[in-house]
Every structure is written in C-alpha cells, then in structure tokens.
Amino acid sequence: MSDNLRLLFSLYWRPRRTMGRILDEGGLRFGASAVLVVSLLLTLAFVLPIWATLEDVLAKGGPEGGVKALMVQAFYGSMLSSIFFFLLSIAFLYIPACILAATRLARLGSFSVAFRRDYGALLACALFSWAAALLPVALANLALPGVLLGVPLLYQSLLFLGGLAAFVVFMGLAVGTVLGVETKLGFGVALLGGFGLLFAPLAPLMASPFLLYIAFQFFHGDIADVQAILGRRRSIKRDLHAATVNPSDAEAQVQLGLLHLARRDNEEAKARFEKAVEINSREVDAHYQLGRLARQEARFADAIRHFEEVVRQNDAHARHEIWREIGATYTASTSWASARWALEKYTARRPHDPEGLLLLGRALSALGERNLAQEAFGHCIKSVDTMPTFRLAEVGRFKKEARKLLSAL
C-alpha cells in the first residue's frame, strides 16, 4: 500500500521514470481503488450542489411520499454509476483504443497480439495516471463554493479539463514506456485513444452483473493471459536485478540497461551501461549504447571514444551499424570529411540501408559533391520503395527527408 502511494505521488515530479516503476511494481487493485476514490471525490464536488438544491425542494414540501423516495434513490443511483463510470471507461474503452491506435501508427503487430502483450501494463499505468491527474482537480473542486450555476461551476469544469490534459500527458509517457515508441508518437496515441470514449454512454451497461458474467465466460482465458503476461514481464526485471547482485556479471547490467532503454528511461539505462563498463572495460555492447546515448546528448567526443572501443574489438558490431553510428556522430558535429569516411565504409557493407544512405548524402552535399549526393539520396529513396510494407512506417521518414534534400540541390 505505502509503496503504491509513493509511486502515485512520485508521478508529479518524475513521471517518466515512475512509469517504468509502475510497470514493474504498480498494483492493478491499488490503481483501480485509487481511480474509484478520486472518482468519488469528483462526483461529490459536482453533485453536492445538486443535493443541496434537492434538499431545499424536499424541505419546502415538493413531491409527496413515494415520489420523494424515488427522487432520492435516483440521485444516489446516478452518483454510484458516475463513480464506476471512469474506471469502466478507462479499462474497457480507452486502453483498447490506445492499443488499436498504436498498432496502426507504430506497426506493433496485430491488435490481438498487442492487446495480450501490453494491455495489463498499459492499464496499470493508466489507472495511476488518472488518479494522479485528477486528484488535485477533485480536491480543488471540493474547496470551491458549492453552487449549481454561475462562475464557480465554470471553474470546476475548467479544472476538470486541465486534469484531462494532465492525464493525456501522463499517458503519452506511459505509452512510450510500455510500447517503446517515441514520445511524440506516444502523445498521439494517448490523444487518439480518447476516441474510444465516444462509446462511454455504454459504460453504465458494463456494470450489469449479467453482462459481466457473460463477458467473463467468453474472455476469462484472455484475462488470464493478460495477467500471466504482465507477471512474466515483471519477473524478467526482477530476475535481472537478482543477477546484478553478482559484482562480476557485466552482461546482466547490459540487459537491464537495454530494458530501461526500451522504456525511454535513458538516465537509468546510462547508469547500467556505465556499471557494466566498470565491471568489464571491454564490454562491447555497453560501449556501443553509451556512445549512442552520448551522441543524443551532443557529447560527441565521448561518443567517438566509446565507438572507437567498439571498433577495436569488433568492427562489424551490430551488423556493421557501428560505422553508421560513427558517421551519424560526425554528421551531428559537422565533421563532414570524417562522416563521409565512416558512412562510405558503412554503405559498402550495407548498401541498402536508407538511413546510412541519407546520412552519406548529407555529408557529400556539405562537402560540395553534388552529383554523388544526388546519387546517394536516389539510392535512399529506391531502398525505401523496395522494402516490405511492414517496414514502411519505420523507414518512410528517410525517404521523405531524402526527397526534400534532393530537391534543394
């Protein structure tokens, strides 16, 4: 309980890293309970003014006998439905819509495969995100003057919209962490998932015990798969952490670093790779990843130093991609002659890689080799055109940039 509470509140100051921890440690039951508690507070903030108005009507006479009882029952019934509304909408509408959007935008495989693999992890992150985003809104709304009409109600609505915006931000980070996609794409998925809420009017029907029983009979196998996959996903990191207890096991540090890297937690990944190098200074994979991270942080000298260590041990590392990384580093630092040297070496070994051809074209263009640059950009475009369709979403951006640079020559 206390660990889950710490996870919930740490979302406010370290959201990206906390998403990774929720993925490994966050409890689904706690997340669902937190959503219900926040939903109760939100509901109270909006319905207390209505209840005050209803009490005035009943106190002044109003309807008689059974009609009063029906009014009170209807009020409490609608209040109870609204409390469960958010939880049901997130679990049954929003998360499936996010996974569907991700499979279309990021080519993560079929929806059924992605659903079994990622539903539990994304749901855990979504429940914590909703509770963290809307808790301040609920508390602020309860503190506002409780009147049904007028400016305070407008404030309540604006605060609620602000909470929804915060939820989308959290979910963008969650999608990037769980699915390993770029942050910009994660925010797009989080926004598109909102279209699933168009079916929200059906959410109260999901609370029907009869429908829940029928759904359980049809889908209990899938539910078990989701739980088992989430458990296996968490056990992988626990096993890796256990392996890092061995002070001489550099490979465990590398694998844990790769796990954090897939979750876009570059800071923790860097720490793991550095620990691997500290254990074994010749750990080639750790040097390779540290070089890539250094290039992303514009520490080009450090990047080249790590890449040189990789080349000393294996100049064909990562299917020769070490030379593309060296070329990309020299390109980013505008060392065009060195970039050309590395990228020509790479494209000689991997002549159909569109990213390498694009980088080579940029280096040649900067060196004034117009004809050779045109040839490289043309090969880049042709390489993308001849690739399987499932890779187009991954490499299409290289073709787009190559066309732009080719037209500018």
N, C-alpha and C positions, 0 to 999 in steps of 0.2 A: 504493500500500500504506500509506504513512505517513498520507496524508490520510484513508483509510478508518479507520485505527486511531484517529486523533483524533476522527473522527465517533463511533466506538463508545464511547469513554470520555467524550466530552462529553455523552452521554445521562444521565450520573449527576448533572450539575449544571445543565444547560439542556436538558431533554428536549423541550419544545415547539418551541423554535427549531431544535434539532438534527433533529427530524423533517422540517422543511422542507428542511434541507440534505441529508439523506439522500435525500429525494425528488428533489433536483436533481443530487446528486453521488455518492450511495452506489452501490457496485458490487454487482450481484447475485452475482457469483462470490465476491467477498470475503465477503459476508454468508453465503452457503452454506458457505464454508470455515470461517468463524467458528463457525457452528452445529455443524459436524462436530467441530471441535476441542473446543468446550465439551461436546458430547455424549460425546466420548471421555473427557474428564476425569470427567464424571458417571458414566459406565459403570465406569471404573476405581475410583471411590470406592465403588461398590456391589458390584462383583464381586471386588475383591481379597480381601476376607474369604472369599468362596466359593472362590476359587482356593487360598487358604491351607488351607482345610478339605480341598479335593480333593487337594492335595499330601500332606497328612497321611495320607489314606486310601490313596493310591497308595504312599506310602513304607512303610506298615505291611503291605504285601502286597496286600490288596484283590483286585480282579479281576485276571485274567491276560491277558497278551498283547494280542490284538485288542480285547478289551473296554476295556482302558485307553486304547488309541488312539482308540476311538470316543468315550469319555468326554471326552478332551482335544479332539477335533475338534468335538464338540457344544458344549463350553464356548466355544471360540473362535468357532464359528459364531453362537451366540446373542449373543456380545459384539459381533460385527460387525453383526448385524441391529439391535441396540439403538442402535448409533452412527448408523445411517441412519434409524432409526425417527422421530426428532424432525424431521429435515429433511423427510422424505416426508409426515409428518402435517401440518406447517405448510403446505407447498406445495400438497398435494392435498386436504386436508380442512379445515383451519382457515380459510385465506384465502377459499376459495369459500363456506364457511358464513357468514363475516363479511359478504361482499358480498351474499349472499342475505338476511341479516337486515337489512342497511342498505336494500336495495331495498324491503323490506316496511315498515320503520319510518319511513324518511325520504322515500319516494316519489322515488327517484333514477332512475326509468325501469325498463325491463325488465332482468332478470338478465343476459341475453346482452350487452346494450349496456354495462351497468355492469362486467361481467367484462372485456370487451375494453379498456374505458377505464381501469379502476382496478386491475386485478389486478397488473400489474408494479410499480406504485408502492407498493401496499399490501404486496406480498411483500417488497420491498426493506426497508421499514420494519420488517416483522415479523421478518425474519432478524436485523437489527441489534438489535432489541428482545429477542429470545430470547437472543442471545449476551450482551448486557449484563446481562439479568436473572439469568441462570443461571450466569454466570462466577463471581461471588462465592460462590454456593452450592457449585459444584464444588470450588473451592479450599478452602473451609471444610470440606467433607466429607472431602477428602483429608487434611486436618490432624487429623481426629478419629481416635481409636483404632479400628483396623480389626478389629472383631469382628462376627460374623454376627448374634448375638442380643443382647438387652439394651438398656440405655439409649442407648448411642451410636447404634444403628440408629434409635431413635426420634428422636434429634436430627437425624440425616440426613434422615429423612422430613419433619420439621417445617421444616427448612431448604429442602427441595425445594418444599414447599407455599408457603413465603414467596417463593421465586423465581418460582413461577407467579403469585402475586398481583402481584409487581412487573411481570411480563410483561403482565398484564391492564391495569395502569396505563399502561405504555408504549403498549400497543395502543389504549387509549382515546384517547390523544393522537394516535396515528398515524391513526386513523380520522377524527378531527376535522380533521387536517391534510390528508389525501388527499381526503376526501369533502366537506369544508367544512361539516360538521354541528356542532351544539352539543356541547360537551364531555360533558355528561350523556348525550346520545344516543350519543356515541362509546363511552363506557364500557359502555352497554347492548349495543351491537353487539359489542364485544370479549368480553363475557360470553356472549352468545348464540352467538357463533362457536364456543365450546367444545363445543356440542352436536355439531358436526361430528366431534369426536374420538371420538364413540361408534362410529364406523367404524374407529377406529385398529387394531383387531385385523387389519384387512385390509391395513394399511400394508406389512408384510413382502412381501405378494404383489406390491406395486407395484415392488419391486426386481427382479422377474423380468425378465431380458433379453427374453424372448419377449413379455411383456405390454407392456414399454416400447416395443418395436419396433412392435407393433400400434397402441399409443396414438399414437406419433409419426406413423404413416402416416395416421391419421384426423384428428389435431389439429395437424399441423405448420403448417397455414395459420393457425389460431388463435394458435399460439405466435408465429409471425412477426408477426401483427397486434399482439399484446401488446408485443413488443419494439419494433416500429415506433412504436406509440402512446407508449410510455414515452420513446423517443428524441425524438419530437416535443414531448412535454410538457416535457422538459428543455431543448430547443432554444429554446422560447419565452422562458424566463427568461434564457438566455444572450444571445439577441437583444436583449431589453430592457436587460440590463446593458450590452451594447455600445452601445445607443442613449444610455444615460445618460452616456457619455463626452462627448457634446456638452453643454457647460455651459449652453446656452440652450434645451435641449429639456425643457420642464416636463412635456409630455404623457407622455414615457417614464417620468418619475418617478411620475406618477399611475398609469399602467398597472402599474408594478412594485409600487406601494403596494396597488393592488386585488388583485394576485396574493397578496401577503402577507396581506391582509385575509381573502381566501377561505380561507387556511390557518390562520386564527386567530392569526397572529403579529402582534398589534396594535402591539407596540413597534416592529418594523421598518416596518410599514405607516405608522405615525405619522411616523417619520423620513423616509420617502419623500415623504409629502404635505407635510411642512414644507419639504423641499428644493424641491418644486415651487413652493410659495408664495414661497420665497426667490428663485427664478428669475423667477417671474411672479406678482406680488402679486394679480393679477386672475384667477388660475386657479380657476375656479368649482368644479370637481369636487373639487379638493384642499381648498378651504374647507368644502365640504359634508361630506366624510369626516372632516376634522379636528373639525368640530362634533359629528358623531355620536360620535366617539371621546371627545371631551371630556365629552359627556353621560354616557357609560358610566362615566367616571371621576369623575362628580359634580362636574366643574368647569363649573358651569352658566353662569357669566359668560363664560368662554371660548367655550363652545358657542354662546351667543347672539351673541357678537361675530362668529364665523365665519358663522353663519346670516344675520346682517344683511348681511354682504358678499355672500353668495349672492343675497339678495333684491334688493339694489341693482342687481345685474347682470341677474338673470332671476328674477322672482317666480313663474315656472311651472317652475322647475328640477325635474328628476326626476319629471315628470308631476305637478307641484304638491305632491309629497311633502315639499318643503322646509317647508311650513306644518305638516304633521303632525309633523315633527322639532322645529320650534319649539314646537308645542303640547306634545309629549312632554317637552321640556326644562322648560317652565314647570310642567307637571304634577309632574315629579320634584322640582322646587324648591318645590312647594306654592304657586306664584303663580297661584291659581285664576282670577282675573279675566283675566289675560294669556293663560292657557291656553285659556280659553273663546273669547277673541277670535281666536286663531290657529286653533283647531280648527273654529270655525264657518266661518271663511274656507275651510278645507280641505274640510270636508264639503259646502260649497256647490258646490265644484268636483269633488269625488269623493264623491258621496252614497252609494255602495255599498261603501266600504272599511270592513271590520269593525273594523280596529284604530283608525282615526280616530273611528268612532262610539263605540267603547268608551272611548277617552280623553275624548271630549266628554261622555259620560255621567258619567264620574268627576268632571270639572270642574263640571258642573252640579249633581251631588249635593253636592259640597263647598260650593257656593255656596247651597245650600238650595232649588234649583229642582227639587223632587221630580218634578213631572209631566213636565217637559222631560227630566229624567234618565231616567225610565221610558221615554219615547218613544225616546230615543237608544239605550238598551240593547235595546229591542224591535227597532229597525231593525238593530242589530248582529246579533242572533240570526237575523232574517229574511235578512240578507245572506249569512250563512254557509250557511243552509239552501238557498239558491238557487244556490250556487256549484257548479262542476263537481266531480265526485268526486275527481279527481286533486289538487285543492287543499285538500281537507278536512283532510289531515294537517298542512298549513301553517297554516290559519286556525282549526282547531277549538278551539284554546285560547282564542281571543277569545270564542267563543260560551259556553264553559264559565264563563269569568270574568264575562261579562255576566249570565248566569243567576244566578250567586252574588250579584252586587251588586244585581240586580233583586229578589231575594228578601229582601235585607236592607233595602230601602227601606220 
